[in-house]
Amino acid sequence: MSVTMTFEVRHWEAGPQAHVVAASGELDLNAAPTLRETLVRLTDLGRIDLVVDMTDATFVDSTVIGVLVGRLKALRALGGSLRLVCQNENVLRTFEVSGIDRAFAMHPTLAEALAEHNTVR
C-alpha cells in the first residue's frame, strides 16, 4: 500500500527578523509531525518570529492546531511570535470554532503578515 502525500511544508527567510513556513494541502495527522519538526528546528536555530502561510491549505485538523498552539506558547516564552496567514473559508471556520483565531495574529495575505511583523519589531 502506498501513501500519497497530500501536504507540503516549505520554509524560507523573509528578512532579518521573520521566517516563513508555507504549509499547504491537507494539514492533518499525517502533516502534523513534519510541521512540528520544521517549526521546532527553526526555533532551535534561533528563528523565533515565524509566519505560517496556510494560503494553500485545504483542511486543518485538531492535531495541527495543537502543533500551532504549542509552538505559539514556546515562541512567546522566548519573546517571539507566530502569525498565521489564511484565506480558505473552511480552514478559517475551523480556527474560529476551535477559538485559536483569538490567540493568533491572523492575516489574509503573507504581505500583510510580514508588514505587520516589521512594524511591531
MOPAC internal coordinates of N, CA, C and O (Angstrom, degrees):
PM7 1SCF
backbone

  N    0.0000 0     0.00 0     0.00 0    0    0    0
  C    1.4497 1     0.00 0     0.00 0    1    0    0
  C    1.5245 1   108.83 1     0.00 0    2    1    0
  O    1.2310 1   120.02 1   -53.35 1    3    2    1
  N    1.3040 1   117.56 1   126.65 1    3    2    1
  C    1.4569 1   120.71 1   177.83 1    5    3    2
  C    1.5215 1   109.53 1  -101.95 1    6    5    3
  O    1.2310 1   121.72 1   -33.04 1    7    6    5
  N    1.3164 1   114.30 1   146.96 1    7    6    5
  C    1.4564 1   120.78 1   179.22 1    9    7    6
  C    1.5238 1   108.12 1  -109.46 1   10    9    7
  O    1.2310 1   120.50 1   -53.54 1   11   10    9
  N    1.3024 1   116.66 1   126.46 1   11   10    9
  C    1.4501 1   121.74 1   178.37 1   13   11   10
  C    1.5247 1   108.80 1   -93.00 1   14   13   11
  O    1.2310 1   121.14 1   -51.08 1   15   14   13
  N    1.3174 1   115.42 1   128.92 1   15   14   13
  C    1.4533 1   120.15 1   177.64 1   17   15   14
  C    1.5219 1   107.85 1   -71.68 1   18   17   15
  O    1.2310 1   120.95 1   -54.78 1   19   18   17
  N    1.3183 1   115.79 1   125.22 1   19   18   17
  C    1.4561 1   120.40 1   179.47 1   21   19   18
  C    1.5201 1   111.48 1  -110.81 1   22   21   19
  O    1.2310 1   121.14 1  -160.92 1   23   22   21
  N    1.3363 1   115.43 1    19.08 1   23   22   21
  C    1.4563 1   120.58 1   179.79 1   25   23   22
  C    1.5225 1   108.79 1  -144.74 1   26   25   23
  O    1.2310 1   121.33 1   -15.39 1   27   26   25
  N    1.3253 1   115.05 1   164.61 1   27   26   25
  C    1.4608 1   121.49 1   174.48 1   29   27   26
  C    1.5200 1   108.20 1  -145.18 1   30   29   27
  O    1.2310 1   120.89 1   -39.79 1   31   30   29
  N    1.3313 1   115.91 1   140.21 1   31   30   29
  C    1.4539 1   121.93 1   175.47 1   33   31   30
  C    1.5259 1   107.20 1  -127.97 1   34   33   31
  O    1.2310 1   121.22 1   -59.57 1   35   34   33
  N    1.3399 1   115.27 1   120.43 1   35   34   33
  C    1.4677 1   122.32 1   177.77 1   37   35   34
  C    1.5247 1   107.81 1  -127.91 1   38   37   35
  O    1.2310 1   120.48 1   -17.54 1   39   38   37
  N    1.3189 1   116.68 1   162.46 1   39   38   37
  C    1.4686 1   118.86 1   176.29 1   41   39   38
  C    1.5200 1   110.85 1  -150.48 1   42   41   39
  O    1.2310 1   121.20 1   -23.78 1   43   42   41
  N    1.3364 1   115.31 1   156.22 1   43   42   41
  C    1.4552 1   121.95 1   178.44 1   45   43   42
  C    1.5225 1   109.81 1  -158.80 1   46   45   43
  O    1.2310 1   121.65 1   -21.62 1   47   46   45
  N    1.3158 1   114.44 1   158.38 1   47   46   45
  C    1.4591 1   122.58 1   176.64 1   49   47   46
  C    1.5263 1   108.24 1   -73.60 1   50   49   47
  O    1.2310 1   120.62 1   -42.40 1   51   50   49
  N    1.3243 1   116.43 1   137.60 1   51   50   49
  C    1.4692 1   120.39 1  -179.02 1   53   51   50
  C    1.5203 1   110.27 1  -127.24 1   54   53   51
  O    1.2310 1   120.56 1  -129.85 1   55   54   53
  N    1.2894 1   116.54 1    50.15 1   55   54   53
  C    1.4522 1   120.58 1  -178.70 1   57   55   54
  C    1.5027 1   110.98 1   110.82 1   58   57   55
  O    1.2310 1   120.70 1     0.94 1   59   58   57
  N    1.3135 1   116.28 1  -179.06 1   59   58   57
  C    1.4642 1   120.30 1  -174.07 1   61   59   58
  C    1.5259 1   114.35 1   -68.02 1   62   61   59
  O    1.2310 1   119.71 1   157.16 1   63   62   61
  N    1.3088 1   118.16 1   -22.84 1   63   62   61
  C    1.4552 1   120.91 1  -174.95 1   65   63   62
  C    1.5250 1   114.54 1  -111.02 1   66   65   63
  O    1.2310 1   120.01 1   148.23 1   67   66   65
  N    1.3271 1   117.59 1   -31.77 1   67   66   65
  C    1.4658 1   119.87 1  -169.52 1   69   67   66
  C    1.5208 1   112.58 1  -109.28 1   70   69   67
  O    1.2310 1   121.73 1   -27.33 1   71   70   69
  N    1.3064 1   114.30 1   152.67 1   71   70   69
  C    1.4573 1   122.28 1   174.53 1   73   71   70
  C    1.5220 1   106.32 1  -130.97 1   74   73   71
  O    1.2310 1   120.53 1   -44.18 1   75   74   73
  N    1.3389 1   116.59 1   135.82 1   75   74   73
  C    1.4576 1   121.91 1  -177.72 1   77   75   74
  C    1.5211 1   109.73 1  -104.88 1   78   77   75
  O    1.2310 1   121.29 1   -45.17 1   79   78   77
  N    1.3284 1   115.14 1   134.83 1   79   78   77
  C    1.4574 1   122.28 1   171.38 1   81   79   78
  C    1.5194 1   105.96 1  -117.63 1   82   81   79
  O    1.2310 1   120.55 1   -62.81 1   83   82   81
  N    1.3323 1   116.55 1   117.19 1   83   82   81
  C    1.4626 1   121.07 1   178.40 1   85   83   82
  C    1.5186 1   108.29 1   -97.91 1   86   85   83
  O    1.2310 1   120.91 1   -59.99 1   87   86   85
  N    1.3191 1   115.87 1   120.01 1   87   86   85
  C    1.4594 1   121.97 1   179.31 1   89   87   86
  C    1.5183 1   107.33 1  -118.21 1   90   89   87
  O    1.2310 1   120.65 1   -61.37 1   91   90   89
  N    1.3346 1   116.36 1   118.63 1   91   90   89
  C    1.4564 1   119.90 1  -174.91 1   93   91   90
  C    1.5214 1   111.04 1  -128.23 1   94   93   91
  O    1.2310 1   121.69 1   -17.29 1   95   94   93
  N    1.3312 1   114.38 1   162.71 1   95   94   93
  C    1.4566 1   120.76 1   179.04 1   97   95   94
  C    1.5153 1   111.71 1    86.83 1   98   97   95
  O    1.2310 1   120.91 1    28.84 1   99   98   97
  N    1.3328 1   115.86 1  -151.16 1   99   98   97
  C    1.4588 1   121.71 1  -179.56 1  101   99   98
  C    1.5255 1   109.53 1   -86.04 1  102  101   99
  O    1.2310 1   121.08 1   -71.46 1  103  102  101
  N    1.3134 1   115.54 1   108.54 1  103  102  101
  C    1.4645 1   121.41 1  -177.39 1  105  103  102
  C    1.5240 1   108.28 1   -96.00 1  106  105  103
  O    1.2310 1   121.51 1   -87.86 1  107  106  105
  N    1.3248 1   114.72 1    92.14 1  107  106  105
  C    1.4548 1   121.37 1  -173.99 1  109  107  106
  C    1.5203 1   110.31 1  -132.41 1  110  109  107
  O    1.2310 1   120.71 1    20.64 1  111  110  109
  N    1.3040 1   116.24 1  -159.36 1  111  110  109
  C    1.4610 1   123.36 1  -179.34 1  113  111  110
  C    1.5248 1   112.03 1   -53.52 1  114  113  111
  O    1.2310 1   119.81 1   146.09 1  115  114  113
  N    1.3136 1   117.96 1   -33.91 1  115  114  113
  C    1.4633 1   121.63 1   179.26 1  117  115  114
  C    1.5245 1   112.45 1   -74.32 1  118  117  115
  O    1.2310 1   120.26 1   146.56 1  119  118  117
  N    1.3152 1   117.11 1   -33.44 1  119  118  117
  C    1.4652 1   121.59 1  -178.08 1  121  119  118
  C    1.5267 1   112.74 1   -84.56 1  122  121  119
  O    1.2310 1   120.25 1   153.96 1  123  122  121
  N    1.3185 1   117.13 1   -26.04 1  123  122  121
  C    1.4690 1   121.42 1  -173.43 1  125  123  122
  C    1.5287 1   113.86 1   -54.34 1  126  125  123
  O    1.2310 1   118.49 1   133.45 1  127  126  125
  N    1.3360 1   120.49 1   -46.55 1  127  126  125
  C    1.4746 1   118.88 1  -179.28 1  129  127  126
  C    1.5246 1   113.06 1   -61.88 1  130  129  127
  O    1.2310 1   120.11 1   140.81 1  131  130  129
  N    1.3315 1   117.39 1   -39.19 1  131  130  129
  C    1.4644 1   120.49 1   179.35 1  133  131  130
  C    1.5199 1   110.36 1   -66.26 1  134  133  131
  O    1.2310 1   120.18 1   135.80 1  135  134  133
  N    1.3211 1   117.26 1   -44.20 1  135  134  133
  C    1.4603 1   120.59 1   178.41 1  137  135  134
  C    1.5259 1   110.22 1   -63.00 1  138  137  135
  O    1.2310 1   120.05 1   133.96 1  139  138  137
  N    1.3364 1   117.50 1   -46.04 1  139  138  137
  C    1.4649 1   121.40 1   179.79 1  141  139  138
  C    1.5313 1   110.69 1   -59.05 1  142  141  139
  O    1.2310 1   120.29 1   131.50 1  143  142  141
  N    1.3310 1   117.05 1   -48.50 1  143  142  141
  C    1.4649 1   121.09 1  -179.17 1  145  143  142
  C    1.5187 1   111.42 1   -60.17 1  146  145  143
  O    1.2310 1   120.20 1   139.06 1  147  146  145
  N    1.3151 1   117.22 1   -40.94 1  147  146  145
  C    1.4591 1   121.06 1   179.46 1  149  147  146
  C    1.5215 1   110.77 1   -64.29 1  150  149  147
  O    1.2310 1   120.16 1   131.82 1  151  150  149
  N    1.3251 1   117.29 1   -48.18 1  151  150  149
  C    1.4672 1   120.61 1  -179.03 1  153  151  150
  C    1.5250 1   111.70 1   -64.99 1  154  153  151
  O    1.2310 1   119.88 1   139.33 1  155  154  153
  N    1.3136 1   117.83 1   -40.67 1  155  154  153
  C    1.4699 1   121.03 1   179.24 1  157  155  154
  C    1.5257 1   110.16 1   -66.75 1  158  157  155
  O    1.2310 1   120.35 1   135.32 1  159  158  157
  N    1.3316 1   116.95 1   -44.68 1  159  158  157
  C    1.4708 1   120.74 1  -179.83 1  161  159  158
  C    1.5270 1   110.46 1   -59.79 1  162  161  159
  O    1.2310 1   120.18 1   136.31 1  163  162  161
  N    1.3323 1   117.26 1   -43.69 1  163  162  161
  C    1.4666 1   120.00 1   178.80 1  165  163  162
  C    1.5223 1   111.23 1   -63.58 1  166  165  163
  O    1.2310 1   120.47 1   138.84 1  167  166  165
  N    1.3220 1   116.71 1   -41.16 1  167  166  165
  C    1.4663 1   120.41 1   177.42 1  169  167  166
  C    1.5203 1   110.30 1   -62.61 1  170  169  167
  O    1.2310 1   120.54 1   136.76 1  171  170  169
  N    1.3215 1   116.57 1   -43.24 1  171  170  169
  C    1.4670 1   121.10 1   178.17 1  173  171  170
  C    1.5211 1   111.91 1   -60.87 1  174  173  171
  O    1.2310 1   120.36 1   152.22 1  175  174  173
  N    1.3326 1   116.91 1   -27.78 1  175  174  173
  C    1.4661 1   121.99 1   177.62 1  177  175  174
  C    1.5295 1   112.33 1   -85.30 1  178  177  175
  O    1.2310 1   120.60 1  -176.34 1  179  178  177
  N    1.3297 1   116.46 1     3.66 1  179  178  177
  C    1.4636 1   120.29 1   177.99 1  181  179  178
  C    1.5069 1   115.15 1    92.75 1  182  181  179
  O    1.2310 1   120.01 1  -173.68 1  183  182  181
  N    1.3268 1   117.58 1     6.32 1  183  182  181
  C    1.4595 1   121.19 1   177.52 1  185  183  182
  C    1.5255 1   107.74 1   -86.16 1  186  185  183
  O    1.2310 1   120.61 1   -79.64 1  187  186  185
  N    1.3184 1   116.44 1   100.36 1  187  186  185
  C    1.4640 1   119.52 1  -175.46 1  189  187  186
  C    1.5252 1   113.51 1  -108.68 1  190  189  187
  O    1.2310 1   120.40 1   179.94 1  191  190  189
  N    1.3119 1   116.84 1    -0.06 1  191  190  189
  C    1.4600 1   121.36 1   175.46 1  193  191  190
  C    1.5226 1   107.26 1  -118.15 1  194  193  191
  O    1.2310 1   121.27 1   -78.80 1  195  194  193
  N    1.3312 1   115.17 1   101.20 1  195  194  193
  C    1.4568 1   121.01 1  -173.47 1  197  195  194
  C    1.5230 1   111.52 1  -116.18 1  198  197  195
  O    1.2310 1   121.45 1   -33.55 1  199  198  197
  N    1.3211 1   114.84 1   146.45 1  199  198  197
  C    1.4578 1   122.47 1   172.51 1  201  199  198
  C    1.5238 1   106.26 1  -120.54 1  202  201  199
  O    1.2310 1   120.39 1   -58.40 1  203  202  201
  N    1.3192 1   116.85 1   121.60 1  203  202  201
  C    1.4552 1   120.81 1   176.14 1  205  203  202
  C    1.5257 1   107.09 1   -99.53 1  206  205  203
  O    1.2310 1   121.50 1   -68.49 1  207  206  205
  N    1.3342 1   114.73 1   111.51 1  207  206  205
  C    1.4643 1   121.58 1  -178.02 1  209  207  206
  C    1.5255 1   108.47 1   -93.15 1  210  209  207
  O    1.2310 1   121.10 1   -70.71 1  211  210  209
  N    1.3262 1   115.51 1   109.29 1  211  210  209
  C    1.4556 1   121.59 1  -179.70 1  213  211  210
  C    1.5307 1   110.44 1  -111.21 1  214  213  211
  O    1.2310 1   121.10 1  -148.26 1  215  214  213
  N    1.3171 1   115.50 1    31.74 1  215  214  213
  C    1.4571 1   120.99 1   179.31 1  217  215  214
  C    1.5247 1   111.37 1   -56.01 1  218  217  215
  O    1.2310 1   120.45 1   141.62 1  219  218  217
  N    1.3172 1   116.74 1   -38.38 1  219  218  217
  C    1.4606 1   121.02 1  -177.54 1  221  219  218
  C    1.5211 1   113.07 1  -101.50 1  222  221  219
  O    1.2310 1   120.15 1  -162.75 1  223  222  221
  N    1.3226 1   117.32 1    17.25 1  223  222  221
  C    1.4650 1   120.42 1   174.78 1  225  223  222
  C    1.5150 1   109.18 1   -78.19 1  226  225  223
  O    1.2310 1   120.78 1   -42.03 1  227  226  225
  N    1.3213 1   116.12 1   137.97 1  227  226  225
  C    1.4618 1   120.80 1   179.67 1  229  227  226
  C    1.5216 1   112.29 1  -107.54 1  230  229  227
  O    1.2310 1   120.43 1   164.61 1  231  230  229
  N    1.3359 1   116.78 1   -15.39 1  231  230  229
  C    1.4544 1   121.64 1  -176.40 1  233  231  230
  C    1.5229 1   108.24 1  -160.41 1  234  233  231
  O    1.2310 1   120.38 1   -36.45 1  235  234  233
  N    1.3239 1   116.89 1   143.55 1  235  234  233
  C    1.4646 1   122.55 1   174.86 1  237  235  234
  C    1.5162 1   107.91 1  -137.23 1  238  237  235
  O    1.2310 1   120.40 1   -46.83 1  239  238  237
  N    1.3396 1   116.84 1   133.17 1  239  238  237
  C    1.4607 1   119.05 1   177.82 1  241  239  238
  C    1.5266 1   110.66 1  -112.50 1  242  241  239
  O    1.2310 1   121.06 1    -0.11 1  243  242  241
  N    1.3149 1   115.58 1   179.89 1  243  242  241
  C    1.4662 1   121.30 1  -174.98 1  245  243  242
  C    1.5210 1   112.71 1   -65.24 1  246  245  243
  O    1.2310 1   119.82 1   153.37 1  247  246  245
  N    1.3294 1   117.94 1   -26.63 1  247  246  245
  C    1.4641 1   120.26 1   178.44 1  249  247  246
  C    1.5218 1   110.34 1   -64.82 1  250  249  247
  O    1.2310 1   120.42 1   134.77 1  251  250  249
  N    1.3056 1   116.80 1   -45.23 1  251  250  249
  C    1.4662 1   121.38 1   178.92 1  253  251  250
  C    1.5263 1   110.05 1   -68.81 1  254  253  251
  O    1.2310 1   120.19 1   141.94 1  255  254  253
  N    1.3038 1   117.24 1   -38.06 1  255  254  253
  C    1.4696 1   119.76 1   176.26 1  257  255  254
  C    1.5239 1   109.37 1   -59.48 1  258  257  255
  O    1.2310 1   120.19 1   138.00 1  259  258  257
  N    1.3208 1   117.25 1   -42.00 1  259  258  257
  C    1.4583 1   121.10 1   176.93 1  261  259  258
  C    1.5177 1   112.51 1   -61.09 1  262  261  259
  O    1.2310 1   120.29 1   139.74 1  263  262  261
  N    1.3237 1   117.05 1   -40.26 1  263  262  261
  C    1.4680 1   121.55 1   177.00 1  265  263  262
  C    1.5279 1   109.66 1   -61.34 1  266  265  263
  O    1.2310 1   120.15 1   133.07 1  267  266  265
  N    1.3223 1   117.31 1   -46.93 1  267  266  265
  C    1.4663 1   121.49 1  -178.55 1  269  267  266
  C    1.5268 1   111.72 1   -63.80 1  270  269  267
  O    1.2310 1   120.32 1   135.50 1  271  270  269
  N    1.3195 1   117.00 1   -44.50 1  271  270  269
  C    1.4698 1   120.45 1  -179.59 1  273  271  270
  C    1.5242 1   110.18 1   -65.31 1  274  273  271
  O    1.2310 1   120.25 1   137.16 1  275  274  273
  N    1.3166 1   117.12 1   -42.84 1  275  274  273
  C    1.4645 1   120.44 1   178.75 1  277  275  274
  C    1.5153 1   112.23 1   -61.22 1  278  277  275
  O    1.2310 1   120.62 1   138.06 1  279  278  277
  N    1.3206 1   116.42 1   -41.94 1  279  278  277
  C    1.4678 1   119.48 1  -179.31 1  281  279  278
  C    1.5204 1   110.27 1   -72.29 1  282  281  279
  O    1.2310 1   119.64 1   144.96 1  283  282  281
  N    1.3333 1   118.29 1   -35.04 1  283  282  281
  C    1.4624 1   120.65 1   176.34 1  285  283  282
  C    1.5214 1   110.19 1   -58.86 1  286  285  283
  O    1.2310 1   120.30 1   133.24 1  287  286  285
  N    1.3239 1   117.04 1   -46.76 1  287  286  285
  C    1.4651 1   120.97 1   179.23 1  289  287  286
  C    1.5219 1   111.07 1   -60.85 1  290  289  287
  O    1.2310 1   120.39 1   135.73 1  291  290  289
  N    1.3254 1   116.85 1   -44.27 1  291  290  289
  C    1.4670 1   120.76 1  -179.33 1  293  291  290
  C    1.5277 1   111.26 1   -64.23 1  294  293  291
  O    1.2310 1   120.42 1   137.65 1  295  294  293
  N    1.3291 1   116.80 1   -42.35 1  295  294  293
  C    1.4652 1   120.06 1  -179.51 1  297  295  294
  C    1.5221 1   112.04 1   -68.73 1  298  297  295
  O    1.2310 1   120.44 1   140.35 1  299  298  297
  N    1.3198 1   116.77 1   -39.65 1  299  298  297
  C    1.4693 1   119.19 1   177.60 1  301  299  298
  C    1.5287 1   110.82 1   -62.27 1  302  301  299
  O    1.2310 1   120.45 1   141.89 1  303  302  301
  N    1.3274 1   116.74 1   -38.11 1  303  302  301
  C    1.4694 1   120.55 1   178.64 1  305  303  302
  C    1.5257 1   111.15 1   -63.35 1  306  305  303
  O    1.2310 1   120.29 1   154.92 1  307  306  305
  N    1.3215 1   117.05 1   -25.08 1  307  306  305
  C    1.4668 1   122.25 1   178.92 1  309  307  306
  C    1.5319 1   111.87 1   -94.26 1  310  309  307
  O    1.2310 1   120.15 1  -178.08 1  311  310  309
  N    1.3221 1   117.32 1     1.92 1  311  310  309
  C    1.4590 1   121.34 1  -176.97 1  313  311  310
  C    1.5143 1   113.20 1    84.31 1  314  313  311
  O    1.2310 1   120.43 1  -164.18 1  315  314  313
  N    1.3195 1   116.79 1    15.82 1  315  314  313
  C    1.4511 1   121.30 1  -177.40 1  317  315  314
  C    1.5144 1   112.88 1  -101.53 1  318  317  315
  O    1.2310 1   121.08 1    13.69 1  319  318  317
  N    1.3311 1   115.53 1  -166.31 1  319  318  317
  C    1.4567 1   120.89 1  -177.85 1  321  319  318
  C    1.5244 1   110.44 1  -148.31 1  322  321  319
  O    1.2310 1   121.50 1   -19.10 1  323  322  321
  N    1.3095 1   114.73 1   160.90 1  323  322  321
  C    1.4615 1   122.44 1   175.03 1  325  323  322
  C    1.5212 1   107.27 1  -139.74 1  326  325  323
  O    1.2310 1   120.74 1   -63.61 1  327  326  325
  N    1.3297 1   116.18 1   116.39 1  327  326  325
  C    1.4567 1   122.42 1   179.64 1  329  327  326
  C    1.5232 1   108.72 1  -110.39 1  330  329  327
  O    1.2310 1   120.71 1   -32.19 1  331  330  329
  N    1.3250 1   116.24 1   147.81 1  331  330  329
  C    1.4536 1   121.31 1   179.32 1  333  331  330
  C    1.5213 1   110.53 1  -114.72 1  334  333  331
  O    1.2310 1   120.94 1   -39.28 1  335  334  333
  N    1.3227 1   115.80 1   140.72 1  335  334  333
  C    1.4618 1   122.79 1   175.15 1  337  335  334
  C    1.5196 1   106.70 1  -117.87 1  338  337  335
  O    1.2310 1   120.92 1   -54.90 1  339  338  337
  N    1.3295 1   115.84 1   125.10 1  339  338  337
  C    1.4603 1   119.41 1  -179.04 1  341  339  338
  C    1.5217 1   109.96 1  -159.35 1  342  341  339
  O    1.2310 1   121.36 1   -39.47 1  343  342  341
  N    1.3434 1   115.01 1   140.53 1  343  342  341
  C    1.4553 1   121.31 1   175.37 1  345  343  342
  C    1.5238 1   112.38 1  -124.59 1  346  345  343
  O    1.2310 1   120.17 1   162.60 1  347  346  345
  N    1.3323 1   117.27 1   -17.40 1  347  346  345
  C    1.4570 1   120.91 1  -176.33 1  349  347  346
  C    1.5227 1   110.16 1   -65.79 1  350  349  347
  O    1.2310 1   120.64 1   -57.84 1  351  350  349
  N    1.3282 1   116.39 1   122.16 1  351  350  349
  C    1.4669 1   121.27 1  -175.79 1  353  351  350
  C    1.5325 1   112.36 1   -60.76 1  354  353  351
  O    1.2310 1   119.91 1   142.21 1  355  354  353
  N    1.3375 1   117.78 1   -37.79 1  355  354  353
  C    1.4691 1   120.24 1   179.62 1  357  355  354
  C    1.5231 1   111.18 1   -66.44 1  358  357  355
  O    1.2310 1   120.35 1   137.96 1  359  358  357
  N    1.3115 1   116.93 1   -42.04 1  359  358  357
  C    1.4657 1   121.14 1   179.21 1  361  359  358
  C    1.5267 1   109.40 1   -67.73 1  362  361  359
  O    1.2310 1   120.52 1   135.89 1  363  362  361
  N    1.3224 1   116.61 1   -44.11 1  363  362  361
  C    1.4694 1   119.69 1   178.08 1  365  363  362
  C    1.5256 1   111.13 1   -60.66 1  366  365  363
  O    1.2310 1   120.65 1   141.00 1  367  366  365
  N    1.3146 1   116.37 1   -39.00 1  367  366  365
  C    1.4750 1   120.14 1   178.57 1  369  367  366
  C    1.5279 1   110.43 1   -64.20 1  370  369  367
  O    1.2310 1   119.83 1   139.88 1  371  370  369
  N    1.3191 1   117.93 1   -40.12 1  371  370  369
  C    1.4652 1   121.71 1   176.57 1  373  371  370
  C    1.5273 1   109.98 1   -61.25 1  374  373  371
  O    1.2310 1   120.50 1   137.20 1  375  374  373
  N    1.3224 1   116.64 1   -42.80 1  375  374  373
  C    1.4705 1   119.84 1   177.35 1  377  375  374
  C    1.5193 1   111.09 1   -62.95 1  378  377  375
  O    1.2310 1   120.65 1   138.71 1  379  378  377
  N    1.3266 1   116.37 1   -41.29 1  379  378  377
  C    1.4672 1   121.09 1  -179.69 1  381  379  378
  C    1.5259 1   111.05 1   -64.22 1  382  381  379
  O    1.2310 1   120.43 1   133.17 1  383  382  381
  N    1.3264 1   116.79 1   -46.83 1  383  382  381
  C    1.4691 1   121.22 1  -179.01 1  385  383  382
  C    1.5306 1   110.77 1   -63.51 1  386  385  383
  O    1.2310 1   120.57 1   141.18 1  387  386  385
  N    1.3294 1   116.53 1   -38.82 1  387  386  385
  C    1.4681 1   120.26 1  -179.00 1  389  387  386
  C    1.5318 1   112.04 1   -77.36 1  390  389  387
  O    1.2310 1   120.51 1   161.84 1  391  390  389
  N    1.3344 1   116.63 1   -18.16 1  391  390  389
  C    1.4612 1   120.63 1   179.74 1  393  391  390
  C    1.5132 1   114.58 1    88.09 1  394  393  391
  O    1.2310 1   119.78 1   178.08 1  395  394  393
  N    1.3306 1   118.02 1    -1.92 1  395  394  393
  C    1.4657 1   117.13 1  -177.64 1  397  395  394
  C    1.5202 1   112.78 1   -75.86 1  398  397  395
  O    1.2310 1   120.18 1   167.03 1  399  398  397
  N    1.3131 1   117.26 1   -12.97 1  399  398  397
  C    1.4607 1   118.59 1   176.02 1  401  399  398
  C    1.5218 1   111.16 1   -62.68 1  402  401  399
  O    1.2310 1   120.29 1   158.87 1  403  402  401
  N    1.3281 1   117.04 1   -21.13 1  403  402  401
  C    1.4671 1   120.88 1   178.02 1  405  403  402
  C    1.5279 1   112.22 1   -86.56 1  406  405  403
  O    1.2310 1   120.12 1   160.66 1  407  406  405
  N    1.3181 1   117.39 1   -19.34 1  407  406  405
  C    1.4674 1   121.26 1  -178.69 1  409  407  406
  C    1.5245 1   112.53 1   -88.45 1  410  409  407
  O    1.2310 1   120.62 1   153.61 1  411  410  409
  N    1.3212 1   116.42 1   -26.39 1  411  410  409
  C    1.4611 1   121.56 1  -174.89 1  413  411  410
  C    1.5155 1   111.81 1  -106.47 1  414  413  411
  O    1.2310 1   121.27 1   -26.97 1  415  414  413
  N    1.3286 1   115.17 1   153.03 1  415  414  413
  C    1.4578 1   120.74 1   166.31 1  417  415  414
  C    1.5284 1   105.34 1   -77.28 1  418  417  415
  O    1.2310 1   120.50 1   -65.07 1  419  418  417
  N    1.3331 1   116.64 1   114.93 1  419  418  417
  C    1.4656 1   122.45 1  -177.16 1  421  419  418
  C    1.5300 1   109.17 1  -105.34 1  422  421  419
  O    1.2310 1   120.97 1   -41.91 1  423  422  421
  N    1.3392 1   115.74 1   138.09 1  423  422  421
  C    1.4635 1   120.90 1  -178.12 1  425  423  422
  C    1.5222 1   110.40 1  -136.07 1  426  425  423
  O    1.2310 1   120.19 1   -34.90 1  427  426  425
  N    1.3338 1   117.25 1   145.10 1  427  426  425
  C    1.4607 1   119.84 1   179.11 1  429  427  426
  C    1.5321 1   113.38 1   -78.82 1  430  429  427
  O    1.2310 1   120.01 1   157.65 1  431  430  429
  N    1.3424 1   117.58 1   -22.35 1  431  430  429
  C    1.4695 1   120.11 1  -179.81 1  433  431  430
  C    1.5261 1   110.10 1  -137.43 1  434  433  431
  O    1.2310 1   121.53 1   -24.59 1  435  434  433
  N    1.3146 1   114.69 1   155.41 1  435  434  433
  C    1.4632 1   120.37 1   176.82 1  437  435  434
  C    1.5245 1   110.34 1   -63.26 1  438  437  435
  O    1.2310 1   120.27 1   139.71 1  439  438  437
  N    1.3226 1   117.10 1   -40.29 1  439  438  437
  C    1.4743 1   120.76 1   179.81 1  441  439  438
  C    1.5253 1   110.90 1   -58.10 1  442  441  439
  O    1.2310 1   120.34 1   137.54 1  443  442  441
  N    1.3292 1   116.96 1   -42.46 1  443  442  441
  C    1.4690 1   119.92 1   179.79 1  445  443  442
  C    1.5265 1   111.56 1   -67.70 1  446  445  443
  O    1.2310 1   120.28 1   140.74 1  447  446  445
  N    1.3236 1   117.07 1   -39.26 1  447  446  445
  C    1.4679 1   120.19 1   179.03 1  449  447  446
  C    1.5242 1   110.63 1   -63.85 1  450  449  447
  O    1.2310 1   120.40 1   137.20 1  451  450  449
  N    1.3254 1   116.85 1   -42.80 1  451  450  449
  C    1.4617 1   120.30 1  -179.96 1  453  451  450
  C    1.5241 1   111.36 1   -70.22 1  454  453  451
  O    1.2310 1   120.25 1   142.51 1  455  454  453
  N    1.3273 1   117.13 1   -37.49 1  455  454  453
  C    1.4629 1   120.59 1   178.11 1  457  455  454
  C    1.5162 1   110.79 1   -63.82 1  458  457  455
  O    1.2310 1   120.04 1   136.25 1  459  458  457
  N    1.3230 1   117.53 1   -43.75 1  459  458  457
  C    1.4574 1   119.64 1   178.38 1  461  459  458
  C    1.5204 1   111.06 1   -66.86 1  462  461  459
  O    1.2310 1   120.85 1   141.49 1  463  462  461
  N    1.3127 1   115.97 1   -38.51 1  463  462  461
  C    1.4602 1   120.28 1   178.19 1  465  463  462
  C    1.5258 1   110.41 1   -58.28 1  466  465  463
  O    1.2310 1   120.59 1   135.33 1  467  466  465
  N    1.3267 1   116.47 1   -44.67 1  467  466  465
  C    1.4612 1   120.75 1  -177.39 1  469  467  466
  C    1.5170 1   112.50 1   -68.87 1  470  469  467
  O    1.2310 1   119.70 1   152.77 1  471  470  469
  N    1.3412 1   118.18 1   -27.23 1  471  470  469
  C    1.4561 1   119.73 1   179.08 1  473  471  470
  C    1.5288 1   111.22 1   -82.74 1  474  473  471
  O    1.2310 1   120.17 1   154.95 1  475  474  473
  N    1.3438 1   117.28 1   -25.05 1  475  474  473
  C    1.4637 1   120.88 1  -179.12 1  477  475  474
  C    1.5200 1   110.36 1   -79.46 1  478  477  475
  O    1.2310 1   119.98 1   141.58 1  479  478  477
  N    1.3062 1   117.64 1   -38.42 1  479  478  477
  C    1.4707 1   122.19 1  -176.21 1  481  479  478
  C    1.4689 1   111.98 1   -75.96 1  482  481  479
  O    1.2310 1   120.10 1   180.00 1  483  482  481

